[in-house]
């Protein structure tokens, strides 16, 4: 169990977490969500001890192994498989000791421990994880130094997953994965037997891989059971109830204030007036939940609707060197209103195909016909580095509008979603999301007929991603999207094309079909780094041993089940008590007739809610333990 007790943390003089408390039961898989800059990564640094808290503490059971992804795997001559195997430090140490140990008792202990940690299957498990993240057997045998930074990040992720820490911390792990790798990771995390905290802005990951959401908002931490959709519903209900409670409290306060004002000077009513005055002082104002406004994305509409097809390809081949084609045999058409998502593992040629469409890469053979007057805009994540670091957003836009008045230039910057306060901030000081907005706005200034987006969401939080979804759905031109965000693909695209096996082909299924295809062991095409996805399975027992173990587990689970049942009964009674108290407290007359009773009922409710929260935490922990044991059958 991880406990956060009255924690405050500050970075560069800015208070990000303020006296926050939280309990996370063992085995919980929780998504940590919050707006960009709220302090999610800061919380991870406090948990790992890399940042000292200003006050409070994080309590973790002694001996808990914490794992998080390194910046990237070192660019050494060691192979991918060797790097991943080294991540299990206990296994490495035991194997080294086994080579030199001469005490029979110690040798026996070493081999028993190696058996306990399944050392015999280590290479198979490491290979399966690497395969799931996009590395085939040939790639696994290559030196790490031969891969680019993005692929080395995958190796670092594979290493921490293989080490199986008791507490796994993942900070935006899908930012350097393709859709196939994201699907595999989502499946892996959902089956992971220990505690996971994952920072992610991917709605599908948070809906399918976790069973709790921790919301970092207004410097506090709030725990919600369930997936992200459940969190959104619960939070909306909480905001609605709080707004109603604020209205009721304001009405009660005004009524009491009117009574005091009217009767405080009359001797016969002085005592009652004084009583209400004290009650007013004790009445703590309820604070409304402040919803931060998300500036919407918007794309200028095409000035002219072109006849379809706007692009036609006939037997096209494309590549970067004359003697080698990345893609070939392309016979495709793109219409004026097409919404196409490109699927396929990284390295298969999705970005190459996007550059071909955008006319940034010439075809090697075949023919491409583009509609007269066709305007194409392309956004690629790596282009963020091409922004002029010492120029402001206004200066960037002025390059495209040299003769426009200042007001018009600033109005265009505002349309990109950058607030007034950031218009004169140099690009180097903008956040990743702000840079993405600026770059997307610059790319679409000429009102394109075709918009190509290559991983546009990496620096956007969930709210900004949802805003981008709405903008794409409002845009009337054609869109080609490369994204690992399944929600964005499903919400905005209506055609799927697979890039793989050296070509591009239409896919007739939907994303759920594609997910099943990926997790069944088939990747889309033969990319340079990956051929198949493997699911890491636990070792199997014989049927006799399985039945015997199941019987033993059921017997062992009886006391646990009894505790869970007792807690459920207690929680039911507490919920009834709280509901009864809510009914009584909802009566506005109570605060005027008997403020002392109202205060007492409020205390009773607070005590009941604290007890219920404690019971729910214990129930959740025991239920997770019970479910994990039952799942093993």
Buried (B, 14 or more C-beta within 10 A) or exposed (E): BBBBBEBBBBEEEEEBBBBBEBBBBBBBBBBBBBBBEBBBBBBBBBBBEEBEBBEBEBEBEEEBBBBBBBEBBEBEEBBBBBBBBBBBEEBEEBBEEBEEBEEEEEEEBBBEBBEEBBBEBBEBBBBBBBBBBBBBEEBBEBBBEEBEEEBBBBBBBBBBBBBBBBBBBBBBBBBBBBBBBBBBBBBBBBBBEBBBBBBBBBBBBBBBBBBBBBBBBBBEBBBBBBBBEBBBEBBEEEEEEBEEBBEBBEEBBEBBEEBBEEBBEEEEBEEBBEBBBEBBEEBEEEEEEEEEEBBBBBBBEBEEEBEBBBBBBEEBBBBEEEEEBBBBBBEBEBBBEBBBBBBBBBBBBBBBBBBBBBBEBEBBEBEBEBBEEBBBBBBBBEBBEEBEEEBBBBBBBBEEEEEBEEEEBBEBBBBBBBEEEBBEBBBEEBEBBBBBBBBBBBBBBBBBBBBBBBBBBBBBBBBBBBBBBBBBEEBEBBBBBBBBBBBBBBBBBEBBBBBBBBBBBEBEEEBEEBBEBBBEEEBBBBBBBBBBBBBBEEEEEEEEEEEEEBEEEEEEBEEBBEBBEEBEEBBEEBEEBBEBBEEBBEEBEBBBEBBEEBBEBBEBBEEBBEBBEEBBBBBBBBBBBBEEBEEEE
